[in-house]
Structures are given as structure tokens and as C-alpha cells.
Amino acid sequence: MKLTLHIWRQKDRREAGSFVRYEVPNVSEHMSFLEMLDVLNEDLQGKGEEAIAFEHDCREGICGSCGFVINGEPHGPQARTTVCQLHMRTFKEGDELHLEPFRAAAFPVVKDLVVDRSAFDRIIQAGGYISVNTGSPRDANALPVAKELADRAFDAAACIGCGACVASCPNAAAMLFTSAKVVHLGMLPQGQPERNERVVKMVHQMDSEAFGHCSNHGECEVHCPKGISISNIARMNQDFIRASLLWSPREGKEEGGG
């Protein structure tokens, strides 16, 4: 089939960008979306033109590297699917597609469809981990975890940090991403010693970035390729209020009991 693509081209974050029209003939329905762009890039390079920059790594919907907006929808029209797992059979002959990068002040454009998502890395660095002494492996059942808690932790841990939640939110909020990382560890016994410190530090780091505020539109959950629930946001807000009363970022220690 033949498609018409309108792709956002931008040299770097300092220069203005614009949409450029490309005709792509002979697209196989068995191609993934990124494979279709690979074919387009081969054609452009064969003509001596600059290839379209887009981010990718595993191409298996695991790493979270890929991600841009297709006709106004992060990752495209297919629910619970990353761009790399979106296949061309989703579209039909003669379709016109507009491709643009995730739009958010916290995700400045690097080039074309690639954005800088290092703000997510800084949120993780603020507290998205547990501090443990390494040693010999422990038995898997050494720390019993209730099934309900394990299920909630695994559901939250499914977040791949792609940024679709930010791109889909009208306020460009990062609450779904941050809450998934907070709740994932907060549900497990290994995460309890640093639970209060973690949520305070991660929320403060999130607020220090250029993300907007959550207003419960729910678009983040709709466009999340892993279906992360916004119930995690409520859980994180609960933890943050409690932790703010118990843990002082200035002193770096618990202030009281409870």
C-alpha cells in the first residue's frame, strides 16, 4: 500500500522545525512502523538526503526507547502497543499520517522525532531504588510477600518509562510514571526502610522538572502501552502526605512516629 507521511523535521532544540511530506509506496502490511521508517530512510539516504531521526533499541516493546505521536496519539492508534510493535496492517491504502515528537517542556526535542527524556532518569536517581548490602543470593521465598501486594508491585513495575503518559496529558504531567516507580517499591518489604524518603525525594524531583500538574484527565492511563493504572497516583499521593509529616528532606531523617 501507499502512504503519505507528514514528519516533523527539526535539526536541534535551538532551531524551529516543520512538517515535511513524504510519499512511501509499496508498504507491506507485515512491516512494523519502525521498519517502514527504516525503508523510508534507506530511500532518503540513497538520494543523498538526511535520514529521519527516531529513537529505538529493543523493538520488542520492552525498553521504552521508541515513542512519538502518530495522528495526535502517542504510540499511535492501537491500545497497549508501543510504536515498535505497531504494524502497518493497522493502516490502509492512501492514509495520511502526521508524525511528531512527544510535546512537553520537560522533553525538549533533540532532533526530528527524538526527545530528551533525561528528566525521568533524574526522578529515578532521586529515590527509585533500594539500598542493600550485596552478598550471596537469597532464596526466593526468604521474604514472604502477600499475593495482593506482589500483584500490585508487578503491575506498577510494568512501566517502561516511554513518556507516553506525559505526551498524552494536557498538562504534560509525570504523575503516572513517578507513581508507578514509587508504588512498585512501596508494595514490597525490601522497599519499606526508605519508603518515606523515597516518595518525598522523587515527588520533589518531579516538581523541580518542567512537568505540569495532574488534573485527573486520565489520558495517561488510556495511552500507556502497559496499561498502568491511575490508582497508583492516588496511592503515591497518600504516601507523600504521610511521608511529608514523618520525614524531613532537610534533616534526612524521620521526624516522628506513626
Secondary structure, 3 states (H helix, E strand, C coil): CCEEEEEEECCCCCCCCEEEEEEECCCCCCCEHHHHHHHHHHHHHHCCCCCCCCCCCCCCCCCCCCCCEECCEECCCCCCCCHHHCEHHHCCCCCEEEEECCCCCCCCEEECCEECCHHHHHHHHHHCCCCCCCCCCCCCCCCCCCHHHHHHHHHHHCCCCCCHHHHHCCCCECHHHHHHHHHHHHCCHHHCCCHHHHHHHHHHHHHHCCCECCCCCCHHHHHCCCCCCCHHHHHHHHHHHHHHHHEECCCCEECCCC
